[in-house]
């Protein structure tokens, strides 16, 4: 019988798209949020750079879950 359950395929394609979107836009959003709070530009840039580590950490945790 033909497998017509596409929910697995949709979800499998959703995270790579979101990861790329977050990698591009999360640092910008964090920088703009810090800038609107009138923080120093250096502090705003450091916070924006640190936001990328959250995405990397989440991705590593997700890969460990899949492999175990």
PDBQT receptor file of N, H, CA, C and O in Angstrom, charges set to zero:
ATOM      1  N   UNK A   1       0.839  -1.186   0.000  1.00  0.00    +0.000 N 
ATOM      2  CA  UNK A   1       0.000   0.000   0.000  1.00  0.00    +0.000 C 
ATOM      3  C   UNK A   1       0.885   1.252   0.000  1.00  0.00    +0.000 C 
ATOM      4  O   UNK A   1       1.983   1.235   0.557  1.00  0.00    +0.000 OA
ATOM      5  N   UNK A   2       0.427   2.295  -0.600  1.00  0.00    +0.000 N 
ATOM      6  H   UNK A   2      -0.465   2.309  -1.052  1.00  0.00    +0.000 HD
ATOM      7  CA  UNK A   2       1.178   3.541  -0.704  1.00  0.00    +0.000 C 
ATOM      8  C   UNK A   2       1.074   4.301   0.611  1.00  0.00    +0.000 C 
ATOM      9  O   UNK A   2      -0.012   4.445   1.174  1.00  0.00    +0.000 OA
ATOM     10  N   UNK A   3       2.203   4.779   1.088  1.00  0.00    +0.000 N 
ATOM     11  H   UNK A   3       3.084   4.661   0.631  1.00  0.00    +0.000 HD
ATOM     12  CA  UNK A   3       2.242   5.544   2.335  1.00  0.00    +0.000 C 
ATOM     13  C   UNK A   3       1.896   7.002   2.034  1.00  0.00    +0.000 C 
ATOM     14  O   UNK A   3       2.691   7.732   1.442  1.00  0.00    +0.000 OA
ATOM     15  N   UNK A   4       0.690   7.415   2.456  1.00  0.00    +0.000 N 
ATOM     16  H   UNK A   4       0.044   6.822   2.937  1.00  0.00    +0.000 HD
ATOM     17  CA  UNK A   4       0.238   8.774   2.186  1.00  0.00    +0.000 C 
ATOM     18  C   UNK A   4       0.392   9.708   3.380  1.00  0.00    +0.000 C 
ATOM     19  O   UNK A   4      -0.098  10.836   3.342  1.00  0.00    +0.000 OA
ATOM     20  N   UNK A   5       1.057   9.264   4.430  1.00  0.00    +0.000 N 
ATOM     21  H   UNK A   5       1.455   8.347   4.461  1.00  0.00    +0.000 HD
ATOM     22  CA  UNK A   5       1.228  10.099   5.611  1.00  0.00    +0.000 C 
ATOM     23  C   UNK A   5       2.392  11.068   5.374  1.00  0.00    +0.000 C 
ATOM     24  O   UNK A   5       3.558  10.685   5.470  1.00  0.00    +0.000 OA
ATOM     25  N   UNK A   6       2.067  12.307   5.069  1.00  0.00    +0.000 N 
ATOM     26  H   UNK A   6       1.120  12.618   4.991  1.00  0.00    +0.000 HD
ATOM     27  CA  UNK A   6       3.092  13.301   4.751  1.00  0.00    +0.000 C 
ATOM     28  C   UNK A   6       3.523  14.118   5.961  1.00  0.00    +0.000 C 
ATOM     29  O   UNK A   6       4.389  14.985   5.838  1.00  0.00    +0.000 OA
ATOM     30  N   UNK A   7       2.936  13.860   7.130  1.00  0.00    +0.000 N 
ATOM     31  H   UNK A   7       2.233  13.156   7.230  1.00  0.00    +0.000 HD
ATOM     32  CA  UNK A   7       3.267  14.674   8.294  1.00  0.00    +0.000 C 
ATOM     33  C   UNK A   7       4.742  14.546   8.673  1.00  0.00    +0.000 C 
ATOM     34  O   UNK A   7       5.348  15.529   9.100  1.00  0.00    +0.000 OA
ATOM     35  N   UNK A   8       5.325  13.373   8.529  1.00  0.00    +0.000 N 
ATOM     36  H   UNK A   8       4.833  12.575   8.182  1.00  0.00    +0.000 HD
ATOM     37  CA  UNK A   8       6.746  13.205   8.825  1.00  0.00    +0.000 C 
ATOM     38  C   UNK A   8       7.624  13.985   7.875  1.00  0.00    +0.000 C 
ATOM     39  O   UNK A   8       8.648  14.531   8.287  1.00  0.00    +0.000 OA
ATOM     40  N   UNK A   9       7.250  14.049   6.635  1.00  0.00    +0.000 N 
ATOM     41  H   UNK A   9       6.418  13.606   6.300  1.00  0.00    +0.000 HD
ATOM     42  CA  UNK A   9       8.041  14.783   5.647  1.00  0.00    +0.000 C 
ATOM     43  C   UNK A   9       7.947  16.291   5.869  1.00  0.00    +0.000 C 
ATOM     44  O   UNK A   9       8.929  17.011   5.690  1.00  0.00    +0.000 OA
ATOM     45  N   UNK A  10       6.776  16.762   6.257  1.00  0.00    +0.000 N 
ATOM     46  H   UNK A  10       5.978  16.177   6.403  1.00  0.00    +0.000 HD
ATOM     47  CA  UNK A  10       6.606  18.198   6.494  1.00  0.00    +0.000 C 
ATOM     48  C   UNK A  10       7.425  18.617   7.700  1.00  0.00    +0.000 C 
ATOM     49  O   UNK A  10       8.109  19.640   7.663  1.00  0.00    +0.000 OA
ATOM     50  N   UNK A  11       7.360  17.828   8.780  1.00  0.00    +0.000 N 
ATOM     51  H   UNK A  11       6.805  16.997   8.810  1.00  0.00    +0.000 HD
ATOM     52  CA  UNK A  11       8.101  18.180   9.990  1.00  0.00    +0.000 C 
ATOM     53  C   UNK A  11       9.605  18.068   9.761  1.00  0.00    +0.000 C 
ATOM     54  O   UNK A  11      10.374  18.874  10.283  1.00  0.00    +0.000 OA
ATOM     55  N   UNK A  12      10.015  17.099   9.003  1.00  0.00    +0.000 N 
ATOM     56  H   UNK A  12       9.390  16.444   8.579  1.00  0.00    +0.000 HD
ATOM     57  CA  UNK A  12      11.449  16.922   8.742  1.00  0.00    +0.000 C 
ATOM     58  C   UNK A  12      11.998  18.107   7.949  1.00  0.00    +0.000 C 
ATOM     59  O   UNK A  12      13.170  18.451   8.099  1.00  0.00    +0.000 OA
ATOM     60  N   UNK A  13      11.195  18.723   7.127  1.00  0.00    +0.000 N 
ATOM     61  H   UNK A  13      10.242  18.443   7.004  1.00  0.00    +0.000 HD
ATOM     62  CA  UNK A  13      11.644  19.863   6.353  1.00  0.00    +0.000 C 
ATOM     63  C   UNK A  13      11.468  21.187   7.057  1.00  0.00    +0.000 C 
ATOM     64  O   UNK A  13      11.993  22.206   6.607  1.00  0.00    +0.000 OA
ATOM     65  N   UNK A  14      10.729  21.186   8.168  1.00  0.00    +0.000 N 
ATOM     66  H   UNK A  14      10.303  20.358   8.534  1.00  0.00    +0.000 HD
ATOM     67  CA  UNK A  14      10.449  22.438   8.871  1.00  0.00    +0.000 C 
ATOM     68  C   UNK A  14      11.648  22.924   9.669  1.00  0.00    +0.000 C 
ATOM     69  O   UNK A  14      11.977  24.109   9.612  1.00  0.00    +0.000 OA
ATOM     70  N   UNK A  15      12.311  22.043  10.411  1.00  0.00    +0.000 N 
ATOM     71  H   UNK A  15      12.044  21.080  10.457  1.00  0.00    +0.000 HD
ATOM     72  CA  UNK A  15      13.411  22.479  11.266  1.00  0.00    +0.000 C 
ATOM     73  C   UNK A  15      14.601  23.026  10.477  1.00  0.00    +0.000 C 
ATOM     74  O   UNK A  15      15.145  24.055  10.877  1.00  0.00    +0.000 OA
ATOM     75  N   UNK A  16      15.035  22.404   9.387  1.00  0.00    +0.000 N 
ATOM     76  H   UNK A  16      14.593  21.568   9.062  1.00  0.00    +0.000 HD
ATOM     77  CA  UNK A  16      16.157  23.014   8.641  1.00  0.00    +0.000 C 
ATOM     78  C   UNK A  16      15.825  24.425   8.145  1.00  0.00    +0.000 C 
ATOM     79  O   UNK A  16      16.689  25.301   8.138  1.00  0.00    +0.000 OA
ATOM     80  N   UNK A  17      14.586  24.640   7.734  1.00  0.00    +0.000 N 
ATOM     81  H   UNK A  17      13.883  23.928   7.740  1.00  0.00    +0.000 HD
ATOM     82  CA  UNK A  17      14.185  25.981   7.307  1.00  0.00    +0.000 C 
ATOM     83  C   UNK A  17      14.213  26.954   8.481  1.00  0.00    +0.000 C 
ATOM     84  O   UNK A  17      14.736  28.061   8.356  1.00  0.00    +0.000 OA
ATOM     85  N   UNK A  18      13.653  26.545   9.625  1.00  0.00    +0.000 N 
ATOM     86  H   UNK A  18      13.229  25.646   9.726  1.00  0.00    +0.000 HD
ATOM     87  CA  UNK A  18      13.614  27.422  10.792  1.00  0.00    +0.000 C 
ATOM     88  C   UNK A  18      15.026  27.686  11.321  1.00  0.00    +0.000 C 
ATOM     89  O   UNK A  18      15.317  28.791  11.779  1.00  0.00    +0.000 OA
ATOM     90  N   UNK A  19      15.892  26.694  11.261  1.00  0.00    +0.000 N 
ATOM     91  H   UNK A  19      15.656  25.796  10.888  1.00  0.00    +0.000 HD
ATOM     92  CA  UNK A  19      17.259  26.879  11.734  1.00  0.00    +0.000 C 
ATOM     93  C   UNK A  19      17.955  27.950  10.909  1.00  0.00    +0.000 C 
ATOM     94  O   UNK A  19      18.657  28.802  11.453  1.00  0.00    +0.000 OA
ATOM     95  N   UNK A  20      17.763  27.907   9.615  1.00  0.00    +0.000 N 
ATOM     96  H   UNK A  20      17.193  27.215   9.173  1.00  0.00    +0.000 HD
ATOM     97  CA  UNK A  20      18.381  28.932   8.762  1.00  0.00    +0.000 C 
ATOM     98  C   UNK A  20      17.777  30.307   9.022  1.00  0.00    +0.000 C 
ATOM     99  O   UNK A  20      18.497  31.305   9.070  1.00  0.00    +0.000 OA
ATOM    100  N   UNK A  21      16.468  30.362   9.190  1.00  0.00    +0.000 N 
ATOM    101  H   UNK A  21      15.883  29.551   9.152  1.00  0.00    +0.000 HD
ATOM    102  CA  UNK A  21      15.810  31.645   9.458  1.00  0.00    +0.000 C 
ATOM    103  C   UNK A  21      16.261  32.209  10.805  1.00  0.00    +0.000 C 
ATOM    104  O   UNK A  21      16.529  33.405  10.915  1.00  0.00    +0.000 OA
ATOM    105  N   UNK A  22      16.346  31.356  11.829  1.00  0.00    +0.000 N 
ATOM    106  H   UNK A  22      16.128  30.384  11.739  1.00  0.00    +0.000 HD
ATOM    107  CA  UNK A  22      16.797  31.823  13.136  1.00  0.00    +0.000 C 
ATOM    108  C   UNK A  22      18.258  32.245  13.101  1.00  0.00    +0.000 C 
ATOM    109  O   UNK A  22      18.635  33.244  13.715  1.00  0.00    +0.000 OA
ATOM    110  N   UNK A  23      19.072  31.494  12.391  1.00  0.00    +0.000 N 
ATOM    111  H   UNK A  23      18.766  30.683  11.893  1.00  0.00    +0.000 HD
ATOM    112  CA  UNK A  23      20.487  31.830  12.301  1.00  0.00    +0.000 C 
ATOM    113  C   UNK A  23      20.671  33.195  11.645  1.00  0.00    +0.000 C 
ATOM    114  O   UNK A  23      21.580  33.945  12.002  1.00  0.00    +0.000 OA
ATOM    115  N   UNK A  24      19.816  33.510  10.696  1.00  0.00    +0.000 N 
ATOM    116  H   UNK A  24      19.077  32.902  10.405  1.00  0.00    +0.000 HD
ATOM    117  CA  UNK A  24      19.919  34.807  10.031  1.00  0.00    +0.000 C 
ATOM    118  C   UNK A  24      19.324  35.944  10.852  1.00  0.00    +0.000 C 
ATOM    119  O   UNK A  24      19.932  37.008  10.971  1.00  0.00    +0.000 OA
ATOM    120  N   UNK A  25      18.142  35.725  11.419  1.00  0.00    +0.000 N 
ATOM    121  H   UNK A  25      17.648  34.861  11.322  1.00  0.00    +0.000 HD
ATOM    122  CA  UNK A  25      17.394  36.849  11.981  1.00  0.00    +0.000 C 
ATOM    123  C   UNK A  25      17.457  36.986  13.496  1.00  0.00    +0.000 C 
ATOM    124  O   UNK A  25      17.230  38.086  14.001  1.00  0.00    +0.000 OA
ATOM    125  N   UNK A  26      17.754  35.931  14.246  1.00  0.00    +0.000 N 
ATOM    126  H   UNK A  26      17.939  35.038  13.836  1.00  0.00    +0.000 HD
ATOM    127  CA  UNK A  26      17.792  36.053  15.702  1.00  0.00    +0.000 C 
ATOM    128  C   UNK A  26      18.846  37.050  16.172  1.00  0.00    +0.000 C 
ATOM    129  O   UNK A  26      18.539  37.873  17.034  1.00  0.00    +0.000 OA
ATOM    130  N   UNK A  27      20.073  37.020  15.652  1.00  0.00    +0.000 N 
ATOM    131  H   UNK A  27      20.322  36.351  14.951  1.00  0.00    +0.000 HD
ATOM    132  CA  UNK A  27      21.033  38.041  16.091  1.00  0.00    +0.000 C 
ATOM    133  C   UNK A  27      20.582  39.468  15.760  1.00  0.00    +0.000 C 
ATOM    134  O   UNK A  27      20.819  40.395  16.534  1.00  0.00    +0.000 OA
ATOM    135  N   UNK A  28      19.945  39.632  14.626  1.00  0.00    +0.000 N 
ATOM    136  H   UNK A  28      19.753  38.879  13.997  1.00  0.00    +0.000 HD
ATOM    137  CA  UNK A  28      19.434  40.962  14.272  1.00  0.00    +0.000 C 
ATOM    138  C   UNK A  28      18.366  41.414  15.252  1.00  0.00    +0.000 C 
ATOM    139  O   UNK A  28      18.366  42.562  15.695  1.00  0.00    +0.000 OA
ATOM    140  N   UNK A  29      17.443  40.499  15.593  1.00  0.00    +0.000 N 
ATOM    141  H   UNK A  29      17.443  39.566  15.233  1.00  0.00    +0.000 HD
ATOM    142  CA  UNK A  29      16.381  40.850  16.549  1.00  0.00    +0.000 C 
ATOM    143  C   UNK A  29      16.953  41.175  17.917  1.00  0.00    +0.000 C 
ATOM    144  O   UNK A  29      16.512  42.117  18.574  1.00  0.00    +0.000 OA
ATOM    145  N   UNK A  30      17.936  40.393  18.346  1.00  0.00    +0.000 N 
ATOM    146  H   UNK A  30      18.295  39.627  17.812  1.00  0.00    +0.000 HD
ATOM    147  CA  UNK A  30      18.552  40.642  19.652  1.00  0.00    +0.000 C 
ATOM    148  C   UNK A  30      19.277  41.979  19.632  1.00  0.00    +0.000 C 
ATOM    149  O   UNK A  30      19.180  42.753  20.584  1.00  0.00    +0.000 OA
ATOM    150  N   UNK A  31      20.002  42.254  18.557  1.00  0.00    +0.000 N 
ATOM    151  H   UNK A  31      20.081  41.625  17.783  1.00  0.00    +0.000 HD
ATOM    152  CA  UNK A  31      20.704  43.537  18.461  1.00  0.00    +0.000 C 
ATOM    153  C   UNK A  31      19.719  44.703  18.492  1.00  0.00    +0.000 C 
ATOM    154  O   UNK A  31      19.939  45.688  19.197  1.00  0.00    +0.000 OA
ATOM    155  N   UNK A  32      18.639  44.592  17.732  1.00  0.00    +0.000 N 
ATOM    156  H   UNK A  32      18.460  43.792  17.159  1.00  0.00    +0.000 HD
ATOM    157  CA  UNK A  32      17.656  45.680  17.711  1.00  0.00    +0.000 C 
ATOM    158  C   UNK A  32      16.957  45.847  19.052  1.00  0.00    +0.000 C 
ATOM    159  O   UNK A  32      16.645  46.969  19.450  1.00  0.00    +0.000 OA
ATOM    160  N   UNK A  33      16.709  44.749  19.753  1.00  0.00    +0.000 N 
ATOM    161  H   UNK A  33      16.963  43.837  19.430  1.00  0.00    +0.000 HD
ATOM    162  CA  UNK A  33      16.104  44.832  21.076  1.00  0.00    +0.000 C 
ATOM    163  C   UNK A  33      17.050  45.539  22.048  1.00  0.00    +0.000 C 
ATOM    164  O   UNK A  33      16.628  46.425  22.791  1.00  0.00    +0.000 OA
ATOM    165  N   UNK A  34      18.312  45.155  22.044  1.00  0.00    +0.000 N 
ATOM    166  H   UNK A  34      18.655  44.435  21.440  1.00  0.00    +0.000 HD
ATOM    167  CA  UNK A  34      19.291  45.810  22.920  1.00  0.00    +0.000 C 
ATOM    168  C   UNK A  34      19.482  47.268  22.536  1.00  0.00    +0.000 C 
ATOM    169  O   UNK A  34      19.643  48.128  23.402  1.00  0.00    +0.000 OA
ATOM    170  N   UNK A  35      19.466  47.546  21.239  1.00  0.00    +0.000 N 
ATOM    171  H   UNK A  35      19.335  46.847  20.535  1.00  0.00    +0.000 HD
ATOM    172  CA  UNK A  35      19.618  48.926  20.773  1.00  0.00    +0.000 C 
ATOM    173  C   UNK A  35      18.432  49.786  21.204  1.00  0.00    +0.000 C 
ATOM    174  O   UNK A  35      18.597  50.951  21.566  1.00  0.00    +0.000 OA
ATOM    175  N   UNK A  36      17.236  49.200  21.161  1.00  0.00    +0.000 N 
ATOM    176  H   UNK A  36      17.102  48.254  20.867  1.00  0.00    +0.000 HD
ATOM    177  CA  UNK A  36      16.059  49.960  21.582  1.00  0.00    +0.000 C 
ATOM    178  C   UNK A  36      16.032  50.182  23.089  1.00  0.00    +0.000 C 
ATOM    179  O   UNK A  36      15.391  51.115  23.572  1.00  0.00    +0.000 OA
ATOM    180  N   UNK A  37      16.731  49.319  23.836  1.00  0.00    +0.000 N 
ATOM    181  H   UNK A  37      17.252  48.561  23.444  1.00  0.00    +0.000 HD
ATOM    182  CA  UNK A  37      16.877  49.529  25.275  1.00  0.00    +0.000 C 
ATOM    183  C   UNK A  37      17.991  50.518  25.594  1.00  0.00    +0.000 C 
ATOM    184  O   UNK A  37      18.314  50.752  26.759  1.00  0.00    +0.000 OA
ATOM    185  N   UNK A  38      18.574  51.096  24.547  1.00  0.00    +0.000 N 
ATOM    186  H   UNK A  38      18.312  50.906  23.600  1.00  0.00    +0.000 HD
ATOM    187  CA  UNK A  38      19.628  52.106  24.628  1.00  0.00    +0.000 C 
ATOM    188  C   UNK A  38      20.874  51.589  25.336  1.00  0.00    +0.000 C 
ATOM    189  O   UNK A  38      21.520  52.308  26.099  1.00  0.00    +0.000 OA
ATOM    190  N   UNK A  39      21.200  50.317  25.065  1.00  0.00    +0.000 N 
ATOM    191  H   UNK A  39      20.675  49.733  24.445  1.00  0.00    +0.000 HD
ATOM    192  CA  UNK A  39      22.459  49.765  25.559  1.00  0.00    +0.000 C 
ATOM    193  C   UNK A  39      23.582  50.190  24.620  1.00  0.00    +0.000 C 
ATOM    194  O   UNK A  39      23.333  50.613  23.490  1.00  0.00    +0.000 OA
ATOM    195  N   UNK A  40      24.799  50.078  25.088  1.00  0.00    +0.000 N 
ATOM    196  H   UNK A  40      25.002  49.735  26.006  1.00  0.00    +0.000 HD
ATOM    197  CA  UNK A  40      25.957  50.397  24.273  1.00  0.00    +0.000 C 
ATOM    198  C   UNK A  40      25.985  49.485  23.044  1.00  0.00    +0.000 C 
ATOM    199  O   UNK A  40      25.552  48.335  23.126  1.00  0.00    +0.000 OA
ATOM    200  N   UNK A  41      26.483  49.974  21.917  1.00  0.00    +0.000 N 
ATOM    201  H   UNK A  41      26.835  50.908  21.850  1.00  0.00    +0.000 HD
ATOM    202  CA  UNK A  41      26.528  49.178  20.690  1.00  0.00    +0.000 C 
ATOM    203  C   UNK A  41      27.389  47.920  20.846  1.00  0.00    +0.000 C 
ATOM    204  O   UNK A  41      27.072  46.878  20.273  1.00  0.00    +0.000 OA
ATOM    205  N   UNK A  42      28.460  48.015  21.608  1.00  0.00    +0.000 N 
ATOM    206  H   UNK A  42      28.718  48.862  22.073  1.00  0.00    +0.000 HD
ATOM    207  CA  UNK A  42      29.330  46.851  21.802  1.00  0.00    +0.000 C 
ATOM    208  C   UNK A  42      28.592  45.776  22.589  1.00  0.00    +0.000 C 
ATOM    209  O   UNK A  42      28.685  44.592  22.265  1.00  0.00    +0.000 OA
ATOM    210  N   UNK A  43      27.868  46.180  23.611  1.00  0.00    +0.000 N 
ATOM    211  H   UNK A  43      27.793  47.142  23.874  1.00  0.00    +0.000 HD
ATOM    212  CA  UNK A  43      27.098  45.221  24.408  1.00  0.00    +0.000 C 
ATOM    213  C   UNK A  43      25.981  44.614  23.558  1.00  0.00    +0.000 C 
ATOM    214  O   UNK A  43      25.704  43.418  23.650  1.00  0.00    +0.000 OA
ATOM    215  N   UNK A  44      25.349  45.437  22.741  1.00  0.00    +0.000 N 
ATOM    216  H   UNK A  44      25.574  46.408  22.667  1.00  0.00    +0.000 HD
ATOM    217  CA  UNK A  44      24.297  44.935  21.850  1.00  0.00    +0.000 C 
ATOM    218  C   UNK A  44      24.859  43.913  20.864  1.00  0.00    +0.000 C 
ATOM    219  O   UNK A  44      24.234  42.882  20.616  1.00  0.00    +0.000 OA
ATOM    220  N   UNK A  45      26.021  44.191  20.308  1.00  0.00    +0.000 N 
ATOM    221  H   UNK A  45      26.529  45.029  20.509  1.00  0.00    +0.000 HD
ATOM    222  CA  UNK A  45      26.643  43.264  19.356  1.00  0.00    +0.000 C 
ATOM    223  C   UNK A  45      27.070  41.970  20.044  1.00  0.00    +0.000 C 
ATOM    224  O   UNK A  45      26.943  40.893  19.462  1.00  0.00    +0.000 OA
ATOM    225  N   UNK A  46      27.571  42.063  21.267  1.00  0.00    +0.000 N 
ATOM    226  H   UNK A  46      27.674  42.938  21.740  1.00  0.00    +0.000 HD
ATOM    227  CA  UNK A  46      27.973  40.863  22.005  1.00  0.00    +0.000 C 
ATOM    228  C   UNK A  46      26.759  39.997  22.330  1.00  0.00    +0.000 C 
ATOM    229  O   UNK A  46      26.830  38.772  22.239  1.00  0.00    +0.000 OA
ATOM    230  N   UNK A  47      25.666  40.615  22.702  1.00  0.00    +0.000 N 
ATOM    231  H   UNK A  47      25.608  41.611  22.775  1.00  0.00    +0.000 HD
ATOM    232  CA  UNK A  47      24.446  39.856  22.995  1.00  0.00    +0.000 C 
ATOM    233  C   UNK A  47      23.902  39.202  21.725  1.00  0.00    +0.000 C 
ATOM    234  O   UNK A  47      23.402  38.078  21.767  1.00  0.00    +0.000 OA
ATOM    235  N   UNK A  48      23.999  39.898  20.613  1.00  0.00    +0.000 N 
ATOM    236  H   UNK A  48      24.406  40.811  20.579  1.00  0.00    +0.000 HD
ATOM    237  CA  UNK A  48      23.543  39.321  19.345  1.00  0.00    +0.000 C 
ATOM    238  C   UNK A  48      24.410  38.123  18.953  1.00  0.00    +0.000 C 
ATOM    239  O   UNK A  48      23.885  37.118  18.474  1.00  0.00    +0.000 OA
ATOM    240  N   UNK A  49      25.709  38.212  19.147  1.00  0.00    +0.000 N 
ATOM    241  H   UNK A  49      26.135  39.028  19.536  1.00  0.00    +0.000 HD
ATOM    242  CA  UNK A  49      26.596  37.097  18.848  1.00  0.00    +0.000 C 
ATOM    243  C   UNK A  49      26.355  35.915  19.780  1.00  0.00    +0.000 C 
ATOM    244  O   UNK A  49      26.437  34.760  19.360  1.00  0.00    +0.000 OA
ATOM    245  N   UNK A  50      26.060  36.203  21.037  1.00  0.00    +0.000 N 
ATOM    246  H   UNK A  50      25.993  37.141  21.378  1.00  0.00    +0.000 HD
ATOM    247  CA  UNK A  50      25.793  35.131  21.998  1.00  0.00    +0.000 C 
ATOM    248  C   UNK A  50      24.489  34.404  21.694  1.00  0.00    +0.000 C 
ATOM    249  O   UNK A  50      24.325  33.243  22.070  1.00  0.00    +0.000 OA
ATOM    250  N   UNK A  51      23.567  35.071  21.023  1.00  0.00    +0.000 N 
ATOM    251  H   UNK A  51      23.700  36.014  20.718  1.00  0.00    +0.000 HD
ATOM    252  CA  UNK A  51      22.299  34.421  20.705  1.00  0.00    +0.000 C 
ATOM    253  C   UNK A  51      22.494  33.263  19.717  1.00  0.00    +0.000 C 
ATOM    254  O   UNK A  51      21.688  32.333  19.685  1.00  0.00    +0.000 OA
ATOM    255  N   UNK A  52      23.544  33.319  18.926  1.00  0.00    +0.000 N 
ATOM    256  H   UNK A  52      24.198  34.075  18.952  1.00  0.00    +0.000 HD
ATOM    257  CA  UNK A  52      23.822  32.213  18.006  1.00  0.00    +0.000 C 
ATOM    258  C   UNK A  52      24.200  30.935  18.741  1.00  0.00    +0.000 C 
ATOM    259  O   UNK A  52      23.920  29.835  18.266  1.00  0.00    +0.000 OA
ATOM    260  N   UNK A  53      24.831  31.078  19.890  1.00  0.00    +0.000 N 
ATOM    261  H   UNK A  53      25.058  31.972  20.276  1.00  0.00    +0.000 HD
ATOM    262  CA  UNK A  53      25.224  29.887  20.638  1.00  0.00    +0.000 C 
ATOM    263  C   UNK A  53      24.006  29.113  21.125  1.00  0.00    +0.000 C 
ATOM    264  O   UNK A  53      24.077  27.895  21.289  1.00  0.00    +0.000 OA
ATOM    265  N   UNK A  54      22.899  29.795  21.358  1.00  0.00    +0.000 N 
ATOM    266  H   UNK A  54      22.842  30.785  21.225  1.00  0.00    +0.000 HD
ATOM    267  CA  UNK A  54      21.672  29.102  21.756  1.00  0.00    +0.000 C 
ATOM    268  C   UNK A  54      21.160  28.197  20.645  1.00  0.00    +0.000 C 
ATOM    269  O   UNK A  54      20.688  27.092  20.911  1.00  0.00    +0.000 OA
ATOM    270  N   UNK A  55      21.249  28.653  19.421  1.00  0.00    +0.000 N 
ATOM    271  H   UNK A  55      21.633  29.551  19.205  1.00  0.00    +0.000 HD
ATOM    272  CA  UNK A  55      20.807  27.843  18.284  1.00  0.00    +0.000 C 
ATOM    273  C   UNK A  55      21.716  26.635  18.113  1.00  0.00    +0.000 C 
ATOM    274  O   UNK A  55      21.243  25.524  17.873  1.00  0.00    +0.000 OA
ATOM    275  N   UNK A  56      23.019  26.851  18.237  1.00  0.00    +0.000 N 
ATOM    276  H   UNK A  56      23.404  27.753  18.432  1.00  0.00    +0.000 HD
ATOM    277  CA  UNK A  56      23.973  25.753  18.101  1.00  0.00    +0.000 C 
ATOM    278  C   UNK A  56      23.775  24.724  19.214  1.00  0.00    +0.000 C 
ATOM    279  O   UNK A  56      23.805  23.521  18.958  1.00  0.00    +0.000 OA
ATOM    280  N   UNK A  57      23.573  25.190  20.445  1.00  0.00    +0.000 N 
ATOM    281  H   UNK A  57      23.549  26.167  20.653  1.00  0.00    +0.000 HD
ATOM    282  CA  UNK A  57      23.348  24.278  21.566  1.00  0.00    +0.000 C 
ATOM    283  C   UNK A  57      22.084  23.452  21.351  1.00  0.00    +0.000 C 
ATOM    284  O   UNK A  57      22.088  22.240  21.566  1.00  0.00    +0.000 OA
ATOM    285  N   UNK A  58      21.014  24.100  20.929  1.00  0.00    +0.000 N 
ATOM    286  H   UNK A  58      21.011  25.085  20.754  1.00  0.00    +0.000 HD
ATOM    287  CA  UNK A  58      19.764  23.378  20.692  1.00  0.00    +0.000 C 
ATOM    288  C   UNK A  58      19.926  22.345  19.578  1.00  0.00    +0.000 C 
ATOM    289  O   UNK A  58      19.392  21.240  19.674  1.00  0.00    +0.000 OA
ATOM    290  N   UNK A  59      20.647  22.695  18.545  1.00  0.00    +0.000 N 
ATOM    291  H   UNK A  59      21.080  23.592  18.468  1.00  0.00    +0.000 HD
ATOM    292  CA  UNK A  59      20.867  21.766  17.432  1.00  0.00    +0.000 C 
ATOM    293  C   UNK A  59      21.695  20.560  17.886  1.00  0.00    +0.000 C 
ATOM    294  O   UNK A  59      21.391  19.429  17.505  1.00  0.00    +0.000 OA
ATOM    295  N   UNK A  60      22.726  20.784  18.685  1.00  0.00    +0.000 N 
ATOM    296  H   UNK A  60      22.973  21.702  18.994  1.00  0.00    +0.000 HD
ATOM    297  CA  UNK A  60      23.531  19.668  19.184  1.00  0.00    +0.000 C 
ATOM    298  C   UNK A  60      22.709  18.757  20.078  1.00  0.00    +0.000 C 
ATOM    299  O   UNK A  60      22.826  17.535  19.991  1.00  0.00    +0.000 OA
ATOM    300  N   UNK A  61      21.883  19.336  20.933  1.00  0.00    +0.000 N 
ATOM    301  H   UNK A  61      21.788  20.329  21.003  1.00  0.00    +0.000 HD
ATOM    302  CA  UNK A  61      21.022  18.531  21.804  1.00  0.00    +0.000 C 
ATOM    303  C   UNK A  61      20.035  17.711  21.002  1.00  0.00    +0.000 C 
ATOM    304  O   UNK A  61      19.767  16.555  21.330  1.00  0.00    +0.000 OA
ATOM    305  N   UNK A  62      19.494  18.303  19.955  1.00  0.00    +0.000 N 
ATOM    306  H   UNK A  62      19.712  19.242  19.688  1.00  0.00    +0.000 HD
ATOM    307  CA  UNK A  62      18.537  17.600  19.111  1.00  0.00    +0.000 C 
ATOM    308  C   UNK A  62      19.216  16.444  18.358  1.00  0.00    +0.000 C 
ATOM    309  O   UNK A  62      18.624  15.376  18.203  1.00  0.00    +0.000 OA
ATOM    310  N   UNK A  63      20.446  16.653  17.895  1.00  0.00    +0.000 N 
ATOM    311  H   UNK A  63      20.927  17.521  18.021  1.00  0.00    +0.000 HD
ATOM    312  CA  UNK A  63      21.181  15.596  17.217  1.00  0.00    +0.000 C 
ATOM    313  C   UNK A  63      21.522  14.441  18.168  1.00  0.00    +0.000 C 
ATOM    314  O   UNK A  63      21.497  13.276  17.768  1.00  0.00    +0.000 OA
ATOM    315  N   UNK A  64      21.839  14.768  19.422  1.00  0.00    +0.000 N 
ATOM    316  H   UNK A  64      21.859  15.713  19.746  1.00  0.00    +0.000 HD
ATOM    317  CA  UNK A  64      22.106  13.707  20.396  1.00  0.00    +0.000 C 
ATOM    318  C   UNK A  64      20.860  12.878  20.668  1.00  0.00    +0.000 C 
ATOM    319  O   UNK A  64      20.946  11.663  20.846  1.00  0.00    +0.000 OA
ATOM    320  N   UNK A  65      19.693  13.537  20.701  1.00  0.00    +0.000 N 
ATOM    321  H   UNK A  65      19.623  14.524  20.557  1.00  0.00    +0.000 HD
ATOM    322  CA  UNK A  65      18.434  12.814  20.912  1.00  0.00    +0.000 C 
ATOM    323  C   UNK A  65      18.158  11.863  19.754  1.00  0.00    +0.000 C 
ATOM    324  O   UNK A  65      17.698  10.740  19.960  1.00  0.00    +0.000 OA
ATOM    325  N   UNK A  66      18.433  12.308  18.561  1.00  0.00    +0.000 N 
ATOM    326  H   UNK A  66      18.807  13.220  18.393  1.00  0.00    +0.000 HD
ATOM    327  CA  UNK A  66      18.173  11.472  17.383  1.00  0.00    +0.000 C 
ATOM    328  C   UNK A  66      19.115  10.281  17.359  1.00  0.00    +0.000 C 
ATOM    329  O   UNK A  66      18.703   9.177  17.001  1.00  0.00    +0.000 OA
ATOM    330  N   UNK A  67      20.378  10.484  17.733  1.00  0.00    +0.000 N 
ATOM    331  H   UNK A  67      20.713  11.380  18.024  1.00  0.00    +0.000 HD
ATOM    332  CA  UNK A  67      21.383   9.415  17.651  1.00  0.00    +0.000 C 
ATOM    333  C   UNK A  67      21.310   8.417  18.793  1.00  0.00    +0.000 C 
ATOM    334  O   UNK A  67      21.881   7.331  18.688  1.00  0.00    +0.000 OA
ATOM    335  N   UNK A  68      20.616   8.753  19.892  1.00  0.00    +0.000 N 
ATOM    336  H   UNK A  68      20.152   9.634  19.976  1.00  0.00    +0.000 HD
ATOM    337  CA  UNK A  68      20.528   7.802  20.999  1.00  0.00    +0.000 C 
ATOM    338  C   UNK A  68      19.228   7.051  20.999  1.00  0.00    +0.000 C 
ATOM    339  O   UNK A  68      19.000   6.212  21.870  1.00  0.00    +0.000 OA
TER     340      UNK A  68
